[in-house]
Amino acid sequence: MATLPVVVFPPPYWTNQDIVVYHGTVDLFVPPLTSGGVVSSVGKPGTDFGPGFYTTTVLTQAQMWAYQLSASRAGTAPAVVEFTISREALGALQTLAFVRGDFQAEDFWSFVHYCRKGATDHGRIPPQRYYDVVYGPVAAFWNQRMTIAGADQISFHTLAADTLLNSRPGRRIM
């Protein structure tokens, strides 16, 4: 029996291209997001990375969040807003990134525990209260140190981060 040759398609050429992120929400909140009105300071405390505006690079994850939010808010429809941001501008912000979210990732779980307990900052030395942006896995059961496989989150926490998101207003894709 003959085997077929394996054809490997190279990825696109690296150009430091823009990055696309998605925000799952409900239709009620779409107008401000598509008119340059992201305000991270209205984010609720007790979340993985503290109060902020949360996005993901995984479209299906944003869709799932949108459906969950819609189910808990009578009279709303799920919506996903897509943001395209400059990778160069993102790189200029103060960023905290967590690559691992496994059971042994003490720094990730320490930060999530701190934020989930209602922290109103990122524990930074004043006058800095927050990192502009935090990236990492999504905690599923934070007390048991479990993350959602294949999911990620990029949260925006400061005026500088809002300015980046609002430089190109989002567009509704669902």
Backbone torsions as a table, in degrees:
resi	resn	phi	psi	omega
1	MET	NA	125.5	-178.9
2	ALA	-80.6	144.0	176.2
3	THR	-103.1	145.9	179.0
4	LEU	-80.8	146.3	177.6
5	PRO	-68.8	147.6	177.5
6	VAL	-85.4	123.2	178.4
7	VAL	-103.7	122.3	-179.8
8	VAL	-106.8	124.0	177.9
9	PHE	-95.6	122.4	-179.5
10	PRO	-69.3	154.1	176.2
11	PRO	-69.2	168.5	177.5
12	PRO	-60.1	155.0	178.0
13	TYR	-63.4	133.5	-179.1
14	TRP	-72.1	126.7	179.3
15	THR	-131.0	14.7	-173.5
16	ASN	57.3	39.6	-174.3
17	GLN	-61.2	165.0	176.4
18	ASP	-59.2	159.5	175.8
19	ILE	-113.9	141.6	-179.9
20	VAL	-108.5	129.8	176.5
21	VAL	-127.6	158.2	-175.5
22	TYR	-125.7	146.4	177.2
23	HIS	-125.7	116.2	176.5
24	GLY	-82.6	130.8	-176.3
25	THR	-153.6	-161.4	173.3
26	VAL	-121.7	159.9	-173.8
27	ASP	-54.4	-31.9	-180.0
28	LEU	-56.4	-33.4	-174.8
29	PHE	-99.1	2.7	-177.5
30	VAL	-69.3	-45.4	-174.9
31	PRO	-51.7	-48.5	179.7
32	PRO	-65.5	-32.8	-177.8
33	LEU	-71.2	-28.3	-179.5
34	THR	-94.4	4.5	177.3
35	SER	-122.7	23.3	176.7
36	GLY	77.1	34.0	-175.3
37	GLY	-114.6	31.9	176.2
38	VAL	-69.6	129.0	177.4
39	VAL	-131.6	99.2	-174.9
40	SER	-66.8	-23.8	-176.4
41	SER	-67.2	-13.2	178.3
42	VAL	-89.2	0.9	178.4
43	GLY	-63.1	149.7	-176.5
44	LYS	-83.9	145.2	176.1
45	PRO	-74.1	172.1	177.4
46	GLY	82.3	16.0	178.3
47	THR	-101.6	171.9	-174.2
48	ASP	-51.3	-44.6	-176.4
49	PHE	-116.7	19.1	177.7
50	GLY	87.2	179.8	-178.4
51	PRO	-58.8	133.1	179.9
52	GLY	174.6	-172.0	178.3
53	PHE	-108.0	119.1	-171.6
54	TYR	-102.5	137.0	177.2
55	THR	-135.6	174.4	176.6
56	THR	-144.9	158.5	173.3
57	THR	-91.4	-0.1	-175.5
58	VAL	-106.9	106.5	-176.8
59	LEU	-57.1	-45.4	-178.2
60	THR	-63.2	-30.9	176.5
61	GLN	-66.6	-44.6	177.7
62	ALA	-62.5	-39.1	177.7
63	GLN	-62.9	-43.1	178.9
64	MET	-61.4	-45.4	178.3
65	TRP	-60.6	-41.2	-179.7
66	ALA	-61.5	-44.4	178.9
67	TYR	-65.4	-38.5	177.9
68	GLN	-65.1	-43.6	178.6
69	LEU	-63.4	-43.0	-179.3
70	SER	-63.1	-38.4	-179.9
71	ALA	-65.2	-28.2	-178.4
72	SER	-94.0	-3.3	179.2
73	ARG	-124.9	100.7	-177.9
74	ALA	-56.5	139.8	175.2
75	GLY	80.5	11.7	178.4
76	THR	-116.0	160.5	176.7
77	ALA	-117.0	146.7	178.3
78	PRO	-65.2	148.3	179.1
79	ALA	-148.4	148.9	174.1
80	VAL	-127.0	130.9	177.2
81	VAL	-110.7	132.0	-179.9
82	GLU	-102.0	134.5	176.4
83	PHE	-119.5	134.4	173.9
84	THR	-110.8	121.3	-176.4
85	ILE	-125.4	151.0	179.1
86	SER	-71.3	123.5	177.8
87	ARG	-63.5	-35.9	178.7
88	GLU	-62.6	-46.6	179.2
89	ALA	-66.9	-38.4	177.2
90	LEU	-61.8	-40.7	179.7
91	GLY	-65.3	-19.9	179.8
92	ALA	-82.8	-12.2	-179.3
93	LEU	-84.6	159.4	175.5
94	GLN	-76.9	115.1	-171.2
95	THR	-123.7	140.3	172.2
96	LEU	-115.8	126.5	-177.1
97	ALA	-127.0	135.5	174.8
98	PHE	-114.1	120.3	-179.3
99	VAL	-87.1	-38.6	-176.4
100	ARG	-107.4	146.7	174.9
101	GLY	-133.8	20.3	-179.9
102	ASP	-72.7	174.7	-174.8
103	PHE	-55.7	-33.3	-175.5
104	GLN	-84.5	-5.9	-175.2
105	ALA	-76.4	75.7	-174.6
106	GLU	-56.1	-42.4	-177.5
107	ASP	-64.9	-41.9	177.9
108	PHE	-61.5	-51.2	-175.9
109	TRP	-68.1	-32.4	176.0
110	SER	-63.5	-44.2	179.6
111	PHE	-65.7	-46.7	179.0
112	VAL	-60.3	-44.6	179.5
113	HIS	-60.2	-45.3	178.5
114	TYR	-57.8	-48.8	-178.0
115	CYS	-71.0	-41.0	-178.7
116	ARG	-65.8	-24.5	178.6
117	LYS	-80.0	7.8	174.4
118	GLY	98.2	17.7	179.2
119	ALA	-56.0	143.3	178.6
120	THR	-108.2	19.8	176.0
121	ASP	-160.3	-177.2	177.0
122	HIS	-104.4	17.2	177.4
123	GLY	73.2	23.2	-177.8
124	ARG	-86.3	161.7	178.2
125	ILE	-74.0	128.1	179.8
126	PRO	-57.2	148.1	12.1
127	PRO	-86.0	-3.7	178.0
128	GLN	-71.8	124.3	176.3
129	ARG	-104.3	-39.5	-175.2
130	TYR	-126.9	153.6	161.7
131	TYR	-72.7	149.8	177.1
132	ASP	-62.7	-45.2	-174.5
133	VAL	-137.4	140.2	173.7
134	VAL	-127.0	134.3	-179.2
135	TYR	-124.2	141.3	174.7
136	GLY	172.4	-173.1	178.1
137	PRO	-66.9	170.0	177.7
138	VAL	-105.1	123.2	178.2
139	ALA	-73.0	130.1	176.8
140	ALA	-92.9	-58.8	177.4
141	PHE	-124.8	88.9	-170.8
142	TRP	-64.1	-31.5	178.5
143	ASN	-71.3	-22.4	177.3
144	GLN	-101.2	3.6	178.9
145	ARG	59.5	50.3	177.8
146	MET	-118.4	136.5	177.2
147	THR	-112.1	167.2	177.2
148	ILE	-89.2	118.7	-178.9
149	ALA	-61.6	136.5	175.8
150	GLY	75.9	7.7	-178.8
151	ALA	-111.3	152.8	174.6
152	ASP	-144.4	168.7	176.6
153	GLN	-146.5	140.2	173.6
154	ILE	-124.3	114.9	-177.6
155	SER	-109.4	143.0	-177.8
156	PHE	-113.6	133.8	-168.6
157	HIS	-129.2	-7.5	-172.5
158	THR	-131.2	171.2	176.3
159	LEU	-60.7	-38.9	178.4
160	ALA	-61.6	-39.6	178.1
161	ALA	-68.8	-40.4	176.6
162	ASP	-60.1	-43.0	-179.1
163	THR	-60.2	-41.0	177.6
164	LEU	-62.5	-49.2	179.9
165	LEU	-62.2	-37.8	-175.8
166	ASN	-83.4	-6.5	179.5
167	SER	-67.0	-27.1	172.5
168	ARG	-134.7	97.1	-176.3
169	PRO	-52.0	148.4	179.7
170	GLY	-66.0	165.2	174.9
171	ARG	-130.8	137.3	179.5
172	ARG	-72.3	128.2	178.3
173	ILE	-117.2	-6.0	176.0
174	MET	-148.8	NA	NA
